[in-house]
Amino acid sequence: MSAHIERPRLGIALRILSGLLFATMAVCVKAVSDTVPVGEIVFFRSAFALFPLVVFLWLRAEFPQGLTTRRPLGHLLRSSLGAAAMFASFASIARLPLAEATLLSYLSPTFTSLAGVLLLSERVTVWRIGGVALGLIGVIVLVWPEIGQGAVDDERLWGYAFGLLMGLLTACALIMVRSLSHTESPGAIAFYFVIASMIGGVLTLPMGWVAPDLRGLMYLMLAGLFGGFAHIAMTLAFRHAEASLLAPFEYLAILWPVLADIFLFDMPLSSAFVAALPLVLAGAALAAAEGRQRKRSGAG
């Protein structure tokens, strides 16, 4: 039996932990988003995520020797897409309740499934059609109160737009990860993504950064550390348990932003969010199921 499925309980625990850590990172981002520009947040999040990532790769004897690559342009494209997705994600978090911004991130599997058809000429299946349909209906349900009742909140609409853009960019980045994984190590893919995000953040310096106070600086540092450890926990989770076993616990992660909105940010859940939640998650689940079925068919 392969080593990565020998300890499924540990894998499940690590997947739950990674979801909690990612949510805590998002809480830190939300806490400073009113005073710190998005580009500056992206830089700090990436810079401080680099420390746990480098230590992790060094302990696995993958730093620096594991960073060699035969596809630098592939890394450049994947990292640029991932960095742009991070910008869009943080811009969405700044404008929406954390639970709503997080829910939009669950559109990524749906967009990835659609991108597989458009970019990789994969088959159109019932799974894909169902996943895309449910995801889009969920978005309409979530956004409708802002556009269907005449009381348009421009900030919220921009938040939804950035959330959708984040899902689309993440899907394109994941398509590139799928391609790079044939020849490149996961450590190299993660490392170059962090470096590209740091560079992208620095490029916004002329647009106006601010000097955060001590509390703001602490949130920025913690956002990076929590994000770095979350990525490591998720990587280890998939080494100890199969993706199909971990999938339900990925959807459990929406619980943490919901609790954060209620207890930390005093933002009660909207009826639109409650109605959209099962639709978007069902769409993501269908898209993920289609991906697993495609892998099994390819292995057969």
Secondary structure as a PSIPRED ss2 file (coil, helix, strand):
# PSIPRED VFORMAT (PSIPRED V4.0)

   1 M C   1.000  0.000  0.000
   2 S C   1.000  0.000  0.000
   3 A H   0.000  1.000  0.000
   4 H H   0.000  1.000  0.000
   5 I H   0.000  1.000  0.000
   6 E C   1.000  0.000  0.000
   7 R C   1.000  0.000  0.000
   8 P H   0.000  1.000  0.000
   9 R H   0.000  1.000  0.000
  10 L H   0.000  1.000  0.000
  11 G H   0.000  1.000  0.000
  12 I H   0.000  1.000  0.000
  13 A H   0.000  1.000  0.000
  14 L H   0.000  1.000  0.000
  15 R H   0.000  1.000  0.000
  16 I H   0.000  1.000  0.000
  17 L H   0.000  1.000  0.000
  18 S H   0.000  1.000  0.000
  19 G H   0.000  1.000  0.000
  20 L H   0.000  1.000  0.000
  21 L H   0.000  1.000  0.000
  22 F H   0.000  1.000  0.000
  23 A H   0.000  1.000  0.000
  24 T H   0.000  1.000  0.000
  25 M H   0.000  1.000  0.000
  26 A H   0.000  1.000  0.000
  27 V H   0.000  1.000  0.000
  28 C H   0.000  1.000  0.000
  29 V H   0.000  1.000  0.000
  30 K H   0.000  1.000  0.000
  31 A H   0.000  1.000  0.000
  32 V H   0.000  1.000  0.000
  33 S C   1.000  0.000  0.000
  34 D C   1.000  0.000  0.000
  35 T C   1.000  0.000  0.000
  36 V C   1.000  0.000  0.000
  37 P C   1.000  0.000  0.000
  38 V H   0.000  1.000  0.000
  39 G H   0.000  1.000  0.000
  40 E H   0.000  1.000  0.000
  41 I H   0.000  1.000  0.000
  42 V H   0.000  1.000  0.000
  43 F H   0.000  1.000  0.000
  44 F H   0.000  1.000  0.000
  45 R H   0.000  1.000  0.000
  46 S H   0.000  1.000  0.000
  47 A H   0.000  1.000  0.000
  48 F H   0.000  1.000  0.000
  49 A H   0.000  1.000  0.000
  50 L H   0.000  1.000  0.000
  51 F H   0.000  1.000  0.000
  52 P H   0.000  1.000  0.000
  53 L H   0.000  1.000  0.000
  54 V H   0.000  1.000  0.000
  55 V H   0.000  1.000  0.000
  56 F H   0.000  1.000  0.000
  57 L H   0.000  1.000  0.000
  58 W H   0.000  1.000  0.000
  59 L H   0.000  1.000  0.000
  60 R C   1.000  0.000  0.000
  61 A C   1.000  0.000  0.000
  62 E C   1.000  0.000  0.000
  63 F C   1.000  0.000  0.000
  64 P C   1.000  0.000  0.000
  65 Q H   0.000  1.000  0.000
  66 G H   0.000  1.000  0.000
  67 L H   0.000  1.000  0.000
  68 T C   1.000  0.000  0.000
  69 T C   1.000  0.000  0.000
  70 R C   1.000  0.000  0.000
  71 R C   1.000  0.000  0.000
  72 P H   0.000  1.000  0.000
  73 L H   0.000  1.000  0.000
  74 G H   0.000  1.000  0.000
  75 H H   0.000  1.000  0.000
  76 L H   0.000  1.000  0.000
  77 L H   0.000  1.000  0.000
  78 R H   0.000  1.000  0.000
  79 S H   0.000  1.000  0.000
  80 S H   0.000  1.000  0.000
  81 L H   0.000  1.000  0.000
  82 G H   0.000  1.000  0.000
  83 A H   0.000  1.000  0.000
  84 A H   0.000  1.000  0.000
  85 A H   0.000  1.000  0.000
  86 M H   0.000  1.000  0.000
  87 F H   0.000  1.000  0.000
  88 A H   0.000  1.000  0.000
  89 S H   0.000  1.000  0.000
  90 F H   0.000  1.000  0.000
  91 A H   0.000  1.000  0.000
  92 S H   0.000  1.000  0.000
  93 I H   0.000  1.000  0.000
  94 A H   0.000  1.000  0.000
  95 R H   0.000  1.000  0.000
  96 L C   1.000  0.000  0.000
  97 P C   1.000  0.000  0.000
  98 L H   0.000  1.000  0.000
  99 A H   0.000  1.000  0.000
 100 E H   0.000  1.000  0.000
 101 A H   0.000  1.000  0.000
 102 T H   0.000  1.000  0.000
 103 L H   0.000  1.000  0.000
 104 L H   0.000  1.000  0.000
 105 S H   0.000  1.000  0.000
 106 Y C   1.000  0.000  0.000
 107 L C   1.000  0.000  0.000
 108 S H   0.000  1.000  0.000
 109 P H   0.000  1.000  0.000
 110 T H   0.000  1.000  0.000
 111 F H   0.000  1.000  0.000
 112 T H   0.000  1.000  0.000
 113 S H   0.000  1.000  0.000
 114 L H   0.000  1.000  0.000
 115 A H   0.000  1.000  0.000
 116 G H   0.000  1.000  0.000
 117 V H   0.000  1.000  0.000
 118 L H   0.000  1.000  0.000
 119 L H   0.000  1.000  0.000
 120 L H   0.000  1.000  0.000
 121 S C   1.000  0.000  0.000
 122 E C   1.000  0.000  0.000
 123 R C   1.000  0.000  0.000
 124 V C   1.000  0.000  0.000
 125 T C   1.000  0.000  0.000
 126 V H   0.000  1.000  0.000
 127 W H   0.000  1.000  0.000
 128 R H   0.000  1.000  0.000
 129 I H   0.000  1.000  0.000
 130 G H   0.000  1.000  0.000
 131 G H   0.000  1.000  0.000
 132 V H   0.000  1.000  0.000
 133 A H   0.000  1.000  0.000
 134 L H   0.000  1.000  0.000
 135 G H   0.000  1.000  0.000
 136 L H   0.000  1.000  0.000
 137 I H   0.000  1.000  0.000
 138 G H   0.000  1.000  0.000
 139 V H   0.000  1.000  0.000
 140 I H   0.000  1.000  0.000
 141 V H   0.000  1.000  0.000
 142 L H   0.000  1.000  0.000
 143 V H   0.000  1.000  0.000
 144 W H   0.000  1.000  0.000
 145 P H   0.000  1.000  0.000
 146 E H   0.000  1.000  0.000
 147 I H   0.000  1.000  0.000
 148 G C   1.000  0.000  0.000
 149 Q C   1.000  0.000  0.000
 150 G C   1.000  0.000  0.000
 151 A C   1.000  0.000  0.000
 152 V C   1.000  0.000  0.000
 153 D C   1.000  0.000  0.000
 154 D H   0.000  1.000  0.000
 155 E H   0.000  1.000  0.000
 156 R H   0.000  1.000  0.000
 157 L H   0.000  1.000  0.000
 158 W H   0.000  1.000  0.000
 159 G H   0.000  1.000  0.000
 160 Y H   0.000  1.000  0.000
 161 A H   0.000  1.000  0.000
 162 F H   0.000  1.000  0.000
 163 G H   0.000  1.000  0.000
 164 L H   0.000  1.000  0.000
 165 L H   0.000  1.000  0.000
 166 M H   0.000  1.000  0.000
 167 G H   0.000  1.000  0.000
 168 L H   0.000  1.000  0.000
 169 L H   0.000  1.000  0.000
 170 T H   0.000  1.000  0.000
 171 A H   0.000  1.000  0.000
 172 C H   0.000  1.000  0.000
 173 A H   0.000  1.000  0.000
 174 L H   0.000  1.000  0.000
 175 I H   0.000  1.000  0.000
 176 M H   0.000  1.000  0.000
 177 V H   0.000  1.000  0.000
 178 R H   0.000  1.000  0.000
 179 S H   0.000  1.000  0.000
 180 L H   0.000  1.000  0.000
 181 S C   1.000  0.000  0.000
 182 H C   1.000  0.000  0.000
 183 T C   1.000  0.000  0.000
 184 E C   1.000  0.000  0.000
 185 S C   1.000  0.000  0.000
 186 P H   0.000  1.000  0.000
 187 G H   0.000  1.000  0.000
 188 A H   0.000  1.000  0.000
 189 I H   0.000  1.000  0.000
 190 A H   0.000  1.000  0.000
 191 F H   0.000  1.000  0.000
 192 Y H   0.000  1.000  0.000
 193 F H   0.000  1.000  0.000
 194 V H   0.000  1.000  0.000
 195 I H   0.000  1.000  0.000
 196 A H   0.000  1.000  0.000
 197 S H   0.000  1.000  0.000
 198 M H   0.000  1.000  0.000
 199 I H   0.000  1.000  0.000
 200 G H   0.000  1.000  0.000
 201 G H   0.000  1.000  0.000
 202 V H   0.000  1.000  0.000
 203 L C   1.000  0.000  0.000
 204 T C   1.000  0.000  0.000
 205 L H   0.000  1.000  0.000
 206 P H   0.000  1.000  0.000
 207 M H   0.000  1.000  0.000
 208 G C   1.000  0.000  0.000
 209 W C   1.000  0.000  0.000
 210 V C   1.000  0.000  0.000
 211 A C   1.000  0.000  0.000
 212 P C   1.000  0.000  0.000
 213 D C   1.000  0.000  0.000
 214 L H   0.000  1.000  0.000
 215 R H   0.000  1.000  0.000
 216 G H   0.000  1.000  0.000
 217 L H   0.000  1.000  0.000
 218 M H   0.000  1.000  0.000
 219 Y H   0.000  1.000  0.000
 220 L H   0.000  1.000  0.000
 221 M H   0.000  1.000  0.000
 222 L H   0.000  1.000  0.000
 223 A H   0.000  1.000  0.000
 224 G H   0.000  1.000  0.000
 225 L H   0.000  1.000  0.000
 226 F H   0.000  1.000  0.000
 227 G H   0.000  1.000  0.000
 228 G H   0.000  1.000  0.000
 229 F H   0.000  1.000  0.000
 230 A H   0.000  1.000  0.000
 231 H H   0.000  1.000  0.000
 232 I H   0.000  1.000  0.000
 233 A H   0.000  1.000  0.000
 234 M H   0.000  1.000  0.000
 235 T H   0.000  1.000  0.000
 236 L H   0.000  1.000  0.000
 237 A H   0.000  1.000  0.000
 238 F H   0.000  1.000  0.000
 239 R H   0.000  1.000  0.000
 240 H H   0.000  1.000  0.000
 241 A C   1.000  0.000  0.000
 242 E C   1.000  0.000  0.000
 243 A H   0.000  1.000  0.000
 244 S H   0.000  1.000  0.000
 245 L H   0.000  1.000  0.000
 246 L H   0.000  1.000  0.000
 247 A H   0.000  1.000  0.000
 248 P H   0.000  1.000  0.000
 249 F H   0.000  1.000  0.000
 250 E H   0.000  1.000  0.000
 251 Y H   0.000  1.000  0.000
 252 L H   0.000  1.000  0.000
 253 A C   1.000  0.000  0.000
 254 I C   1.000  0.000  0.000
 255 L H   0.000  1.000  0.000
 256 W H   0.000  1.000  0.000
 257 P H   0.000  1.000  0.000
 258 V H   0.000  1.000  0.000
 259 L H   0.000  1.000  0.000
 260 A H   0.000  1.000  0.000
 261 D H   0.000  1.000  0.000
 262 I H   0.000  1.000  0.000
 263 F H   0.000  1.000  0.000
 264 L C   1.000  0.000  0.000
 265 F C   1.000  0.000  0.000
 266 D C   1.000  0.000  0.000
 267 M C   1.000  0.000  0.000
 268 P C   1.000  0.000  0.000
 269 L C   1.000  0.000  0.000
 270 S C   1.000  0.000  0.000
 271 S H   0.000  1.000  0.000
 272 A H   0.000  1.000  0.000
 273 F H   0.000  1.000  0.000
 274 V H   0.000  1.000  0.000
 275 A H   0.000  1.000  0.000
 276 A H   0.000  1.000  0.000
 277 L H   0.000  1.000  0.000
 278 P H   0.000  1.000  0.000
 279 L H   0.000  1.000  0.000
 280 V H   0.000  1.000  0.000
 281 L H   0.000  1.000  0.000
 282 A H   0.000  1.000  0.000
 283 G H   0.000  1.000  0.000
 284 A H   0.000  1.000  0.000
 285 A H   0.000  1.000  0.000
 286 L H   0.000  1.000  0.000
 287 A H   0.000  1.000  0.000
 288 A H   0.000  1.000  0.000
 289 A H   0.000  1.000  0.000
 290 E H   0.000  1.000  0.000
 291 G H   0.000  1.000  0.000
 292 R H   0.000  1.000  0.000
 293 Q H   0.000  1.000  0.000
 294 R H   0.000  1.000  0.000
 295 K H   0.000  1.000  0.000
 296 R H   0.000  1.000  0.000
 297 S H   0.000  1.000  0.000
 298 G H   0.000  1.000  0.000
 299 A H   0.000  1.000  0.000
 300 G C   1.000  0.000  0.000
